[in-house]
Structure formats: structure tokens, C-alpha cells
Amino acid sequence: MAQSVSAMLNRQSLVDRLAATESWDLVIIGGGATGLGAAVDAAARGHSTLLLEQSDFAKATSSRSTKLIHGGVRYLKQGNVSLVLESLKERGLLYRNAPHLVHNLAFIIPVYTWWEGPFYGIGMKVYDRLASKFGFSESRVLSREETIARIPTVETAGLLRGVCYQDGQFDDSRLAVNLAQTVEELGGSPINYMKVIRLLKSEGIVAGVIARDEESGREFEIRARAVINATGVFTDHVRRLDDPACAPLVVASQGAHMVLPKSFLPGDSAILVPRTEDGRVLFAVPWHDHVVVGTTDTPVPDAELEPRPLDEEVEFLLTHAARYLSKDPRPEDVLSVFAGLRPLVAVGEAKETSALSRDHAIFVSNSGLITITGGKWTTYRKMAQDVIDQAELVAGLDGRPCTTEGLRIHGWAEQGPSEGRLGLYGSDAEALQQLSASEPQLASTLTPEVEVTGAQVVWAARAEMARTVEDVLSRRTRALLLGARASIDAAPAAARLMARELGRDEAWEARMVRDYRELALRYVLTA
Ligand SMILES: Cc1cc2nc3c(=O)[nH]c(=O)nc-3n(C[C@H](O)[C@H](O)[C@H](O)COP(=O)(O)OP(=O)(O)OC[C@H]3O[C@@H](n4cnc5c(N)ncnc54)[C@H](O)[C@@H]3O)c2cc1C
């Protein structure tokens, strides 16, 4: 199924539509992978759909992943074959429906002890068998020489061989923005900076929400036939609006990453360490000409929008990266550190968060609030299908078939993300080129170090609903993650262009630069 490619996300017109609409079929709370996926599915089925995000799309966990669309080799270890199969199927669908954002990546497991080779080799054969159904190339064992040729900076002391397999990689927050655009193209209304502060009830049944526009302060009373809570680690906050005494459903587990210059991992292959000496999984992944190293699994007591990597997490990443790379990264090499919180469904007696299920779960409260949580980016489409099937029943809507398996996501284009900076924009790349051609000063980068052009900033504000400098530098482009300190110097130019585009004054510009600096310093490791 093809869609229009020209949609511009315009917040004001969506807010006007909200004010003029008496009632919606479905209101979805949360603009991360889960909520956006649900909104795409609902709108594609023809239900009138409103999505409300308290901050920016993908502000929370959905912009802080390891950037993998993966079958999840490690879930085999948990014996969760059905999750692996589901993930592999979804990986294939994403390659097809968002080829501008998702691409194949070779992962190499370096083998240092004699027993690891057969152990991982056999594990990978099981994975191959599951993956073969979806047409992916098989894993293979690499000699020591081949391993070094593929990863020139791998630690060679004691290296015996490697095991190589294929998985997927993507840009998480760009996919989120493209999903929001897809919702709008399908007739739905995705609105950022709109926080749900209360639930409306009629005769004890959830009948809508009260939401506050975080830009204007205006409150909206919004009626809906069903309300879906897709708020990730904030799930229980919203469930408590329904039932203040409800038992918690979600446990938050923090995962930290660090970003290094490409010289630490030249070439096109990623490293996977399936089991560090303390039992964790470690990835070093080439991404946007840099290297992302992660992650950790640390239980945290509460959810927050800006989690900060703990000292011990950074220490873990530095020491373990040094074990597998010939050049040891030092704190001053780290271009940024970032953390995300996994929403894990708290079932059973598992004591370690790494042992909790990565599956998703749907709950319907006595008053009809539908909650979906858990899962991962890779399976967002299937999660959406399941929750909209459920919501049709709860809302008493006509049951309509899900159509997203073959639905192209906004930006769909033949070319892959490898084709230059604009490749990630897919079918929108041409519009960005035209912007630069019409105003040549927009073709230059914000600073020599930050490779974001003026055209990208203007486009983000004009067509992708970016409202702040942080939205542009952190999620419409990835300047914050690719170099937190350098991105601070790009903030004034970005603020100026945004002010012009959005009709803001100098005081707004100054506030944007100040706020961005404060935020970006949280991603800088060394003073
Ligand atoms: C460290 C780490 C690495 C990961 N790596 C991968 C990976 O490589 N591949 C993969 O497939 N998955 C990965 N995941 C999992 C994946 O990122 C998450 O499963 C997914 O992003 C969760 O999306 P979500 O929409 O449920 O939650 P979120 O992205 O957190 O979205 C919830 C949204 O709800 C909003 N919200 C909360 N309260 C309100 C309210 N009252 N009103 C309005 N909005 C509200 C929040 O602002 C937030 O934006 C990783 C997760 C972590 C933590």
C-alpha cells in the first residue's frame, strides 16, 4: 500500500482539529514506539485516532535504544523461541516497509576460548534455522585472520576465531517521527507536548481524558470510546489516574550507552559479546559513522524522562570495551553517554531485570483503560496489531482487519540509509535538496563539526513537528548523541533558524540555547 509523501506535520492545525472534534474512536497516550505504532494501526483501519505525547515523540525510551532491529539471539538463551520468531518476522517486514531507515548489519562474536566457538556456533545454527524462513543469510565461522580483517581493531591477544551473523540496524527516533507522519497521512492526529493529566469517566467507565497543552497551558476535555495507555515506564503513573490503589505492573531497567569515534571500530561490522564475565550482553555497533557501545541492565526505582548513566555503568562500558578492542577507550574519547529505561512487565519472581520477559502484555482495567507495555522497538507493529484488536472489542468498534504488514512507512524509498546524510529522509530527501537550492545558505552545516544543515533544521520545524532546539539536535537529527559537547555550539544557529520558521522572538531563542546547553551537558562525560 502506498501513501502520499508530501504530508507536513503541523502542530497548530492538529490542535485546532482537536478543539473542533467532539469525540474520537481511540485516544492513545504516549508517543513512543508503542503508542505511535498503535496510532498507525488504528488510523489505517479507519478509526478516528488521537495520539497525545507529553513531551516530544520518542523523547523517552524510544530514542535511547541500541538501534537494532533484531531477532534477539539472546532470547534463545531464555528459551523464548516464539519471541525470536516474532522478532525475525517483524525485522523482515521493517526492511520492506521502511527501507530508508533499516539496513542489514554483520555482527561478529569474537571467540577467545576453545569452548565458545562450538557453543556460539551451535546457538547460531538454531537462530539460522529460525531465520531461514524469512530469507536471511546464514551465520558462519570466521578464521582468526578473517575476524581481524573484518574488525581491524578487535583485541587480538588470545583471539581464536569469530562467529558472524546478520541482523538489522535502524535510527530509532527518525522511525518514530516517520510513524507520526504516517498517522497524519492516514487521517489520525498525533500531537506532541500535550500531557494527559486526568481520565474522564462516565458511570465508572473510562470515557476520555483531560490533556494539557504544554505550550499554551490550555486544557482540553477529550471524549473517546476507548483510551489506550502506551506510556512505557510511565505506565503505572497513568494506571494510577484510573485506580490510585492499583498494583505496579512495570519495572524499569536502565541501559546505558557510550558513543565513540569511528576509529575505535572501523569497517562495517559490529561486535557482539553474548556474555561478559558478569553475564551481560555487550554490543559495539557502527552507527552514523560513529560507534555505539552498550548496554547495561540496572534496576531503577522510578521512571524519569532524562535518566542519567550511573558512574558504575560508564565504568563497565569503558572496561569491557577495552577488553574487546585493541585501543582502550579513555573517558576523554567518549563523545556522549546516554541512558534509556526498559519497561519490563513485572511477572513472577525474577530477581534480575535481565531475566524478565521482553515480551509485551496487554491489560484491561475494570473501568476499561487498556494498557500495553513491555516489548521492544523491533516488535512495535505486532504490539500495535494486538492492542488495536483488543481496543476494538473494548470500544465496541467494528472489528476491521489489521493492514500494517504491507503498509509503507512515511519516507519509504528504494534507496537505503547508506546513501549519504539525506538517505535517512527517504522520499523526503528531494524536498530537503530543494530547500537548500532555494536558499543556498541553508546548505551549509550549523558548525564545521556538527554535520547538520540549515535545511534539516528548517525541515524539522516545518514538516516534522520539531518544537525546540532539543527536538532538532537530539531526535530529528542525532547531533546530541554523536557529539554532545560539539552540539552545544550548534544550538544558537539552530535556534535562529527555528525562530524564523516558527515565528518566535529573541527571548525564545535565548531560552532555547540555554535549555539545550543544560541538557547536553548531561550527555558529556568529562568536564
Ligand atoms: C537501553 C535500551 C536499549 C534498547 N535497545 C533496543 C534495540 O536495540 N532494539 C529494540 O528493538 N528494542 C530496544 N529497546 C527496547 C525499546 O527501546 C523499547 O521497548 C521501546 O522504545 C518502548 O517504547 P514505548 O513507546 O513503550 O515507551 P517510550 O518510548 O518510553 O514512550 C512512552 C511515552 O509516553 C509518554 N507519556 C508518559 N506519560 C504521559 C502522559 N501522561 N501524557 C502523554 N504522554 C505521556 C512519554 O513521554 C513517552 O514518550 C531498548 C531499550 C533500552 C532501554
The ligand as a Tripos MOL2 file, in Angstrom:
@<TRIPOS>MOLECULE
LIG
   53    58     1     0     0
SMALL
NO_CHARGES

@<TRIPOS>ATOM
      1 C1         18.9500    0.6440   26.7670 C.3       1 LIG1
      2 C2         17.8980    0.1090   25.8550 C.ar      1 LIG1
      3 C3         18.2700   -0.4610   24.6390 C.ar      1 LIG1
      4 C4         17.2850   -0.9520   23.7850 C.ar      1 LIG1
      5 N1         17.6590   -1.4400   22.5690 N.ar      1 LIG1
      6 C5         16.7230   -1.9330   21.7250 C.ar      1 LIG1
      7 C6         17.1080   -2.3700   20.4410 C.ar      1 LIG1
      8 O1         18.2720   -2.2720   20.0410 O.2       1 LIG1
      9 N2         16.1380   -2.8730   19.6430 N.ar      1 LIG1
     10 C7         14.8310   -2.9740   20.0450 C.ar      1 LIG1
     11 O2         14.0190   -3.4990   19.2900 O.2       1 LIG1
     12 N3         14.4310   -2.5160   21.2520 N.ar      1 LIG1
     13 C8         15.3410   -1.9790   22.0880 C.ar      1 LIG1
     14 N4         14.9640   -1.4860   23.3080 N.ar      1 LIG1
     15 C9         13.5360   -1.5130   23.6880 C.3       1 LIG1
     16 C10        12.7590   -0.3550   23.0660 C.3       1 LIG1
     17 O3         13.5340    0.8150   23.0040 O.3       1 LIG1
     18 C11        11.5050   -0.0930   23.9110 C.3       1 LIG1
     19 O4         10.8110   -1.3050   24.0650 O.3       1 LIG1
     20 C12        10.5740    0.9090   23.2830 C.3       1 LIG1
     21 O5         11.2600    2.0720   22.8710 O.3       1 LIG1
     22 C13         9.4890    1.2950   24.2880 C.3       1 LIG1
     23 O6          8.6150    2.1840   23.6630 O.3       1 LIG1
     24 P1          7.3430    2.7350   24.4340 P.3       1 LIG1
     25 O7          6.5680    3.5330   23.4500 O.co2     1 LIG1
     26 O8          6.6410    1.6180   25.0940 O.co2     1 LIG1
     27 O9          7.9310    3.6530   25.5760 O.3       1 LIG1
     28 P2          8.5220    5.1330   25.4830 P.3       1 LIG1
     29 O10         9.3910    5.3120   24.3190 O.co2     1 LIG1
     30 O11         9.1100    5.4370   26.8080 O.co2     1 LIG1
     31 O12         7.2460    6.0290   25.2320 O.3       1 LIG1
     32 C14         6.2930    6.3250   26.2180 C.3       1 LIG1
     33 C15         5.8840    7.7580   26.0300 C.3       1 LIG1
     34 O13         4.7690    8.0730   26.8620 O.3       1 LIG1
     35 C16         4.8550    9.4450   27.1710 C.3       1 LIG1
     36 N5          3.9810    9.7520   28.3110 N.ar      1 LIG1
     37 C17         4.1310    9.3320   29.5930 C.ar      1 LIG1
     38 N6          3.1460    9.8320   30.3670 N.ar      1 LIG1
     39 C18         2.3500   10.5910   29.5540 C.ar      1 LIG1
     40 C19         1.1840   11.3650   29.7680 C.ar      1 LIG1
     41 N7          0.6360   11.4810   30.9840 N.pl3     1 LIG1
     42 N8          0.6320   12.0140   28.7160 N.ar      1 LIG1
     43 C20         1.1750   11.9200   27.4780 C.ar      1 LIG1
     44 N9          2.2930   11.1930   27.2280 N.ar      1 LIG1
     45 C21         2.8720   10.5200   28.2510 C.ar      1 LIG1
     46 C22         6.3340    9.6250   27.4660 C.3       1 LIG1
     47 O14         6.7280   10.9790   27.3970 O.3       1 LIG1
     48 C23         6.9790    8.7400   26.4070 C.3       1 LIG1
     49 O15         7.3870    9.4650   25.2530 O.3       1 LIG1
     50 C24        15.9170   -0.9270   24.1680 C.ar      1 LIG1
     51 C25        15.5580   -0.3400   25.3860 C.ar      1 LIG1
     52 C26        16.5360    0.1960   26.2020 C.ar      1 LIG1
     53 C27        16.1430    0.8470   27.4750 C.3       1 LIG1
@<TRIPOS>BOND
     1     1     2 1
     2     2     3 ar
     3     2    52 ar
     4     3     4 ar
     5     4     5 ar
     6     4    50 ar
     7     5     6 ar
     8     6     7 ar
     9     6    13 1
    10     7     8 2
    11     7     9 ar
    12     9    10 ar
    13    10    11 2
    14    10    12 ar
    15    12    13 ar
    16    13    14 ar
    17    14    15 1
    18    14    50 ar
    19    15    16 1
    20    16    17 1
    21    16    18 1
    22    18    19 1
    23    18    20 1
    24    20    21 1
    25    20    22 1
    26    22    23 1
    27    23    24 1
    28    24    25 2
    29    24    26 1
    30    24    27 1
    31    27    28 1
    32    28    29 2
    33    28    30 1
    34    28    31 1
    35    31    32 1
    36    32    33 1
    37    33    34 1
    38    33    48 1
    39    34    35 1
    40    35    36 1
    41    35    46 1
    42    36    37 ar
    43    36    45 ar
    44    37    38 ar
    45    38    39 ar
    46    39    40 ar
    47    39    45 ar
    48    40    41 1
    49    40    42 ar
    50    42    43 ar
    51    43    44 ar
    52    44    45 ar
    53    46    47 1
    54    46    48 1
    55    48    49 1
    56    50    51 ar
    57    51    52 ar
    58    52    53 1
@<TRIPOS>SUBSTRUCTURE
     1 LIG1         1 GROUP 0 **** ****
